[in-house]
Amino acid sequence: MIPKAPVARILLEAGAKRVSADAVDAFAEVITELTEKIAVQASKNANHAGRKTVQEEDIKLAAR
């Protein structure tokens, strides 16, 4: 799980005046799910390229 303080900071820097604890929890959950999907796809990209190491381009391609 992603720490709550950075998640709240992201929301505040995006323009929110105040952020509830439930909103921070929900946003952290969404971010975690999204990053897990990107990580899985990046790993598949590296494997497809015949590598064991995930590289920057694998992440960028998976995030598209």
Secondary structure, DSSP 8 states (H G I E B T S, - for coil): ---HHHHHHHHHHTT-S---HHHHHHHHHHHHHHHHHHHHHHHHHHHHTT-SS--HHHHHHHH-
